[in-house]
Amino acid sequence: MFDEDRSQVRRGNTPQVMVALRNTTIGVLRWAGYRKIAKAGRSVSTACAKSLMACLGSPSQDSMASDAP
């Protein structure tokens, strides 16, 4: 979900902050009733990206596909 293995964050408190964010995210997903955390993370991530794109006014993949002849 956070792709820690490829992270290049190595200085100061940043690694601990990333771990805290990851653990918080997992805790919130479990609290919300998700049992498969990886699958839930992908689902929530996709939904957040679509919402952000809508807020920014950028066309989403779905709307671009529906505009095609």
Secondary structure as UniProt FT lines:
FT   HELIX           4..6
FT   TURN            12..13
FT   HELIX           14..31
FT   TURN            32..33
FT   HELIX           37..56
FT   HELIX           61..66
//
